[in-house]
Amino acid sequence: MTYSDRSGSELTEPTIVNPPVDYHDQVRWGPILAGIAIALGTQLILSALGMAIGLSAGATGADAGSVGIGVVIWSIISLLISLFLGGWVMAQSCGPMTKKTAFLNAAILWGATLALSAWLLGSGISGAVGAAAANAGEIANQVQQQGGVNIPNQAPNVDPNQVRDIAGNTAKATWSFLLGSLLSLAAAMIGAAVGARKPRVYA
């Protein structure tokens, strides 16, 4: 908008630029909880799919080592997919945010999802072990009555080669978990960066 003064010269109204809108609190728990729900749900579905494929392959006589490697790879892939979707949903359900805020919320989403997944996995394993222990005596009696397998009273001795193999397999599983965790953190941040809505600048 322009104005005319008495001398005949025109005055131009200066352009006012509003700064980007940002939240006072950087952590948005509502969107984070929504992202956690999507990440856990996706991970459960993909894990069930991988388990079904692995059991079907084992039933057809596939090599146990190949099936185990496939399960590990699929577990990492499903974790990446689920945390990417969780980060994307978290960013989409939140208001405009900067990349710094998106990465911060994605890191919290990643940590909470891993903690809940570990708790659910531990609860599932303990529940399965408890059910098996409760029925172990009855199962053993049925097997012995049918003349099937005699259960030894003592566990067999383990030689040093088997101990090294067990340690090697445990080390591989630990390194795979570490690599998968770091990659899943990157996936959550990428999903948050893709889904984040940039603050609007009004001129």
C-alpha positions as CSV (number, residue, x, y, z in Angstrom):
1,M,0.0,0.0,0.0
2,T,1.3,3.4,-0.9
3,Y,0.6,6.9,0.4
4,S,1.1,10.3,-1.1
5,D,2.5,13.2,0.9
6,R,2.2,16.9,0.3
7,S,5.5,17.1,-1.6
8,G,4.2,14.6,-4.2
9,S,6.6,11.7,-3.3
10,E,5.1,8.3,-2.6
11,L,5.7,6.4,0.6
12,T,5.7,2.6,0.5
13,E,4.5,0.5,3.5
14,P,7.4,-1.8,4.6
15,T,6.8,-5.6,4.3
16,I,6.4,-7.3,7.7
17,V,7.7,-10.8,7.9
18,N,6.4,-12.9,10.7
19,P,8.9,-15.3,12.3
20,P,8.3,-19.1,12.0
21,V,5.9,-20.4,14.6
22,D,7.5,-22.8,17.0
23,Y,6.3,-24.5,20.2
24,H,7.5,-23.5,23.6
25,D,7.6,-27.2,24.6
26,Q,9.7,-29.1,22.1
27,V,8.4,-32.6,23.0
28,R,4.9,-33.4,21.8
29,W,3.7,-36.4,23.7
30,G,0.4,-36.8,21.9
31,P,1.9,-37.3,18.4
32,I,4.7,-39.4,20.0
33,L,2.1,-41.8,21.5
34,A,0.4,-42.0,18.2
35,G,3.6,-42.9,16.4
36,I,4.4,-45.5,19.1
37,A,1.0,-47.2,18.5
38,I,1.6,-47.3,14.8
39,A,5.2,-48.5,15.1
40,L,4.2,-51.3,17.5
41,G,1.2,-52.4,15.5
42,T,3.2,-52.5,12.3
43,Q,6.0,-54.4,14.0
44,L,3.6,-57.0,15.4
45,I,2.0,-57.6,12.0
46,L,5.4,-57.8,10.2
47,S,6.8,-60.1,12.9
48,A,3.8,-62.4,12.6
49,L,4.2,-62.5,8.8
50,G,7.9,-63.3,9.1
51,M,7.2,-66.0,11.7
52,A,4.5,-67.6,9.5
53,I,6.9,-67.7,6.5
54,G,9.7,-69.1,8.6
55,L,7.5,-71.8,10.1
56,S,6.2,-72.7,6.7
57,A,9.7,-72.9,5.3
58,G,10.8,-75.1,8.3
59,A,7.8,-77.4,7.8
60,T,8.9,-78.0,4.1
61,G,12.3,-79.1,5.2
62,A,14.4,-75.9,4.6
63,D,17.8,-75.6,6.2
64,A,17.6,-74.4,9.8
65,G,20.6,-72.1,9.4
66,S,19.1,-70.3,6.3
67,V,15.8,-69.9,8.1
68,G,17.5,-68.4,11.1
69,I,19.4,-65.9,9.0
70,G,16.2,-65.0,7.2
71,V,14.4,-64.4,10.5
72,V,17.2,-62.1,11.7
73,I,17.2,-60.1,8.4
74,W,13.4,-59.8,8.4
75,S,13.4,-58.7,12.0
76,I,15.7,-55.8,11.2
77,I,13.7,-54.9,8.1
78,S,10.4,-55.0,9.9
79,L,11.9,-52.8,12.7
80,L,13.1,-50.2,10.1
81,I,9.7,-50.2,8.4
82,S,7.7,-49.9,11.6
83,L,9.8,-47.0,13.1
84,F,9.8,-45.2,9.8
85,L,6.0,-45.3,9.7
86,G,5.9,-44.4,13.4
87,G,8.1,-41.3,12.8
88,W,6.1,-40.3,9.8
89,V,2.8,-40.5,11.7
90,M,4.2,-38.7,14.6
91,A,5.3,-35.8,12.4
92,Q,2.1,-35.7,10.4
93,S,-0.1,-35.6,13.5
94,C,1.9,-32.7,15.0
95,G,1.8,-29.1,14.0
96,P,4.5,-27.3,12.1
97,M,7.9,-28.0,13.5
98,T,11.6,-27.5,12.6
99,K,13.9,-30.4,11.8
100,K,15.5,-30.2,15.2
101,T,12.2,-30.7,16.9
102,A,11.3,-33.5,14.5
103,F,14.5,-35.3,15.2
104,L,14.1,-34.9,19.0
105,N,10.6,-36.3,19.0
106,A,11.7,-39.1,16.7
107,A,14.5,-40.1,19.1
108,I,12.0,-40.2,22.0
109,L,9.7,-42.3,19.8
110,W,12.5,-44.7,19.0
111,G,13.6,-45.2,22.6
112,A,10.1,-45.7,23.8
113,T,9.3,-48.2,21.0
114,L,12.4,-50.2,21.7
115,A,11.7,-50.3,25.4
116,L,8.1,-51.4,24.9
117,S,9.1,-54.0,22.4
118,A,11.6,-55.4,24.7
119,W,9.1,-55.5,27.5
120,L,6.5,-57.2,25.3
121,L,9.0,-59.7,24.1
122,G,10.2,-60.5,27.7
123,S,6.6,-60.9,28.8
124,G,5.8,-63.2,25.9
125,I,8.9,-65.4,26.5
126,S,8.3,-65.6,30.3
127,G,4.6,-66.5,29.7
128,A,5.6,-69.3,27.3
129,V,8.3,-70.6,29.6
130,G,5.9,-70.5,32.6
131,A,3.2,-72.4,30.7
132,A,5.8,-75.0,29.5
133,A,7.2,-75.4,33.0
134,A,3.7,-75.9,34.5
135,N,3.0,-78.8,32.0
136,A,6.5,-80.2,31.9
137,G,5.9,-83.0,34.3
138,E,2.7,-84.1,32.6
139,I,4.4,-84.0,29.2
140,A,7.4,-86.0,30.4
141,N,5.2,-88.7,31.9
142,Q,3.2,-89.0,28.7
143,V,6.4,-89.4,26.7
144,Q,7.9,-92.0,29.0
145,Q,4.6,-94.0,29.2
146,Q,4.5,-94.1,25.4
147,G,8.0,-95.5,25.4
148,G,9.3,-92.6,23.5
149,V,12.3,-90.7,24.8
150,N,14.1,-91.2,28.2
151,I,14.8,-87.9,29.8
152,P,18.3,-87.9,31.4
153,N,18.7,-86.9,35.0
154,Q,21.7,-84.6,34.4
155,A,22.5,-82.2,31.6
156,P,25.1,-83.4,29.1
157,N,28.6,-82.0,29.4
158,V,29.5,-79.2,26.9
159,D,32.9,-79.2,25.4
160,P,35.0,-76.1,24.7
161,N,34.2,-76.1,21.0
162,Q,30.5,-75.9,21.7
163,V,31.1,-73.1,24.2
164,R,33.0,-71.1,21.5
165,D,30.2,-71.7,19.1
166,I,27.6,-70.5,21.6
167,A,29.7,-67.4,22.3
168,G,30.1,-66.7,18.6
169,N,26.4,-67.0,17.9
170,T,25.6,-64.8,20.9
171,A,28.1,-62.2,19.7
172,K,26.5,-62.2,16.2
173,A,23.1,-61.8,17.7
174,T,24.3,-58.9,19.9
175,W,26.0,-57.1,17.0
176,S,22.9,-57.6,14.8
177,F,20.7,-56.1,17.6
178,L,23.1,-53.1,17.9
179,L,23.1,-52.5,14.1
180,G,19.4,-52.9,13.8
181,S,18.8,-50.5,16.7
182,L,21.0,-47.8,15.2
183,L,19.4,-48.3,11.7
184,S,16.0,-48.1,13.3
185,L,16.9,-44.8,15.0
186,A,17.9,-43.4,11.5
187,A,14.7,-44.8,10.0
188,A,12.6,-43.0,12.7
189,M,14.4,-39.7,12.1
190,I,14.0,-40.0,8.3
191,G,10.3,-40.7,8.7
192,A,9.9,-37.7,10.9
193,A,11.9,-35.5,8.5
194,V,9.7,-36.7,5.6
195,G,6.4,-36.2,7.5
196,A,7.3,-32.9,9.2
197,R,5.3,-29.9,8.1
198,K,7.5,-26.8,7.8
199,P,6.4,-23.6,9.6
200,R,4.7,-21.1,7.4
201,V,6.3,-17.7,6.9
202,Y,3.8,-14.9,6.2
203,A,5.0,-12.0,4.2
